[in-house]
Amino acid sequence: MTTIDPSVYRNRIAKAQEALAARGAHALLLGPSADLFYLTGFDAHHSERLNLLIVPTYGDPALVVPSFEVPLLGATKDLFPVHSWVDHENPNTLAAGLIGDVAGKTIAVGNQLWSGFLLRLQAQLPGATWIEGDPVLRDLRMHKEAIEVEFLAEAARLTDQAWERFIKSGPISGLTELQALQRLIDISTEEGLHDVHGICGSGPNSASPHHGGGDRVIQEGDAVVFDWGGIVQGYRSDVTRTVYVGRPTDEYRKVYEIVKQANEATLQAVKPGVPLQELDRTARKLITDAGYGDAFLHRVGHGLGLEVHEEPYLVEGNELPLAPGMVFSDEPGIYLEGRFGVRIEDTVVCTEDGGERLNHATRDLKVMD
């Protein structure tokens, strides 16, 4: 598969510096996070040891990293200077020296830099004004480049293949939610996805949108919601499908069809320039008109990329216009407390011509034994 050329990272850093300048900021500080990976390709892990990317508004970035983690940098070490430290040294003093005098200046900080690290840096850098760093990269990360869409499409394709295998893999009645979920995770991993994660809710648990899965045994008469995904080149899939065990009731068939129609209506509403809140309104009106408005418990979608949930959010009040390159979930749902729930979720990319699904696994009502 295609990999990201170092020039892409350099271009992203240059654009981040332009965004910093527009905000009158002196520098951007990032710890291990999707933002750090986006700018450098370095998948640093959270620990008590400081990893810190310093992006000045002008000049070359610098990376502070524990010395024994330098081999993990790969090609990232060729992008800009790397400053390593050993365990008996104070990395905050090293970082503060690289950042320089900040009295009267503004420092933007990534939202995923641990508060402990931030407090220590603030003690070393008196006189600065500190602001949230997410807005610096928000527009960049929301508007996906072609290579990012390629990775997301591949993650979606592999997830689709896993689902088509799963629904033919044998009975789930008699399995616990966690056992059924593990089967789906195993199949997804076999298809080539990494770090596969998911949730499974059966029967009354399917009416809880974020029920993670437990020891409840799946049985005839259950609706079962599977929400899962994995990673390709750092980019994630996120899909939900709902099945029924045994013969579906008339009400389940009705609810399933309403959710399916809402999923399709949301897709058809995707056009450049349309405010994001209109997608939520489209699904919500259809579900409300069908008599289930109070049972649609969440927004209709969220951005997807290096994180499962990221900008943009498809929710009432978000008037940001859709633009080509935005990638997000389309996931209406109806949840009848104590009885059952139905959710259908696909990944959608906004193009010049409208919405394009990246997921193509069947959305037809499926019955499993």
N, C-alpha and C positions, 0 to 999 in steps of 0.2 A: 504494500500500500504506500501511497505518497506520504512523504514526511515533510515537516515544515522546514523551509530553508532559513538559515540564520538571518538573511536579509529581512525576512518577515518580522522577526523579533526586533530588529533594529528599527524598522519602520513603525512598529507599535510603540516602542519607547519614544521615538521622535514625536508621535502624535500625543502621547501622554504628557510629554514636556510642553507641547503647545497648549494642552488643556490646563496644565499647571500655571503657565504664564497668563492665561486668560483669567485665572482666579487670583492672580497676584500672589501665588504661593512660592515659597523658597525651595521646597522639596517634597517628595512623596516617600513615605516609609511603608514597606510591605514585609510582613512576616509570611510564614508558610500559608499558602492560600491559593485559590484559583486565580486571583489577580497576579500573584507571583509567577505561577505557571504560565499564564497568558503572555506575560511580558518576556519570559526567559526560557520556558521549557523545562525549568528546574522544579521537580516535584518534591519539594522539601517537606519533611515531616515535622509535626509539632512535637516538641520536647522541652525539657527545662533548659536546654542549650539554645542560645540565640542564633537564629538565621535571620538576616535582615537585608533587604534590598533597599538601597538609598538611590532614589532617582532625583537628581537636582534639576531645577528648571533649565539650567544652562550647564553644559559640560557632560562628562561621562558618568554613568551610574557606577555604583560600587556595591559589591556583595560581601557582607560579613558572614562567615560560615565557620563552624568548628573544623579544625584542621583535619580530623580523621574522616570528615564527610566530603572533603574536596574531591575524592575520586568519584563521588556520586554525581558531580556536576556535568560530566560528559562535555558536549560541545558548548554548554553554557559558559564555561570558563574562558572561551575565546571571544565572548561578546563584549566584556568590559573587565576592569580590574577586580580581582578576588582578594579579599583580605581575610586570612584565616587566623584563628586564635586557638590556644591550647587551654586545658582545663584550669590551670592555675592563674590565667589571665582574666581580666575584667572586660568582657566584650562590649559593655555599655560605654566604657571609656574609649575603646577603639572606635565604636560607631559615632560617638559624639565628636571625636576629633575629625572624622571624615565629613560630618555634616557641617562643622564649623560654627562660627558665631551666629546665633539666631535671634539675638535681642532685637525686638521690634519686627521680627519676620513671622511668616505664617508657615506652619508645617502641616501637611495633609497626612493622615494616618489611615492605613487600610483597616477595615472593620474587623478583620480576623487576626490582628496583632494582639496577642494576649495582654491583658491589662497590666500584669506584673512587669512585663518588658517595657510597656509604655510608661509606667510610673517611674521606672529606673532611668529611662531616657530623659523624661521631663526633669528629673532631678539634676541630670548632667547638662541640661540645655535650658537654663532659666531665661525668662524674658520673651519666650516665643508665644505666639497664638496657635492653638492646635485646632484643626478642623477635621471633619470626616473625609476620608479619602475616596470612598466609593464613587462620588460624582465625577471624579477625574477620569475613571475608566468606564463609567456606565454606558455612555454612548458608543464607545468602541466595542465593548463586549456585547451590547445589544444587537449591533448590526454585524452579522456574521459574514466573514470572508468566504469565498468559494470553497477553500480547502476545509474550513470548519463545517460547512454544510455537507461536504463529502464525507467527513468523519461521522457526522450525526446520521446521515442517510445509511451508512454502513452499519452503525450501531442499531438503527431501527430495523434494517433488513435481517440482521442476525437474530434480533428479538422476535421478529415475525416468524422466522423459521423455527425458532424454539417453541413458539406457541402452537404452530401447526403440528409439530411432533408431539407436544404435550397432550393435546386433546385427543390424540390417537394412541396414547401410551398406556391405556388401561384404566380400570376403575379407580376412582378416588374415594368412593363410599367406603367407610371403615378406616380410612386414614385420619390422623389428626391434621389440623390445619398446617402445623409445622412440617409434618411429613409430606403433605401434598406440595407445599411450597418448596421443600428441599428437592423434590423430584423436578420441579420446574427450574430451579436454580441449577441443578446438575445438568439438565438438558441445555440450558442457555450457555453454560460454561463449555460444554462439548461443542457448541456451535461456534465458539471463538470469542465470546464476550468475557471481559475481565471484571473482577470485583462485583459480581452479580448480587443484587440485594432485592428485597421485596417484602410484601405483606400479603396476608391471606386472611379473609374473614368469611365464615360460613354461617348459614342460618341467621339468627338474630345478630350475630357479630358482623355480618355483611352490611348492616345498617349503620355501622360505626366507620366513617370514612378512613380513619388511620388506625384501625385495629391491626396490630402487627402480626397476629397469628399466635396460636396457643395450643393447648392440649384438647380442645373440643374436638370430638370425633365427627367427621362429616357423615351425613346420613341422607337417606332418601327424603326428598321434600325441601332440601336446602338450596338456596341461592349461594354461590361461592364467588367472591370477588378476589381476583388476583391482580395485584399492582406491582410491577417489577421492572428491572432494567439492568443494564451493565455498561461497560466502558470500552470504547475503541479510541486509541490514541488520546486518551484523556477526556473524550467527549462521550456524553451519556445518552442512553435511551431511557424512556419512561413511558410505559404502556399499561393500560388496564383493560382487562376483559372479565366478563361475568358469565358464569355457566350455571346450569341448573342440574341437580341430581334427581333423576326420576322424571315423572311427567309434570311439566310446568302447569301451574294454576292459570286460570284465565287472567287474574289480576297481575301475575308476574309477566305474562305475555304482553299485557297492556302497558305496564310500566316499562318493560324492556323496549318496546317499540317507541315510546315517547322519548326515552333517553337516546335511542339511536337517531331519531329525527332531530333532536336537539344537537347532537354531535354533527350531523350533516348540515344543519342550518348555520351553525357556527362557522363551519368551513366555508360555506357559500358567502358568508358576510365578510370574509377576509379580502380586503382591497387596500392598496396603498392610500394613505390619507384618512382612512376611517379611524376615529378615536378608539382606543383599545377598549374603553368601557362599553362600546356598542356590541362587542362580541359577547360580553357577559349579558347584556340586556337582551340580545337575540335569543340566547339559550333560555334565559330566565322567563321571558315572555311566553315562549312555547310551553315550557313546563308549567308555568302559572296558569295559562289558559286551559291546560289539561287538568287542572285541579290539584296539582302537587307542588305549588310554589313554596310552601312552608317546608317541604321535604328536600329542597335543593339547598344544601347546607354550606356550600363553599363557592368561591369564585370559579369561573369556567376554565381558567387556565393560568399558567405561569411560564416564564421564559425557561429555556433549557439550553445547556451548553456544557461548560466545564463543571457546572453544578446542576443538581436536579432541580432546584428552585433558584432562579435568578431573574433579573429584569429581562423583559417587561412583564408586568402583572396585568392580567385581563380581569379587571375588577371595576365596579362602579366607582366613579370619581377619577379614574385615570383617563385624562383627555389627550394623552400623548398619541399622535397619529401613527398608525401602522406604516412601516416602511420596508422595502425589499431587504431581505437578509435577516429580518427578525424571525426567530424560531421559538415556538411555544407549544404548550400542550392544549388540547381541545378535549376537556373532560367533564361534561355535564354528568350529574348523578341525581338519583332519587333514593332517599333513605327513609324507610318506614320503621320507626323505632320498635324494637322487640320482635320484628318480623323478618324483613329482608331489605337488601339494598341492591341497586344496580348502578354501575358506572362503566362508561366506555371512554377510553382515553387514547388519543393518537397524538403524534408529534407532527406539527404543521410548520412549513416555512412560507413566509410571505414573499411572493415574487411580483414582478411588474404586472403580471396578469391576474393576480389573486392568490388564493391559498393553494398550496400543494401538500398533500399528505406524504409524510415519509414512511408511515406505517400502512401496510396493506394486508395484514392478517385479517381473517374474516371477522366481520362485525355481526354476522348472522347469529341468531339465538342458537346456542349450542347446549345439547343435553349430554351429560356424562353419567356413567353408571356409578 
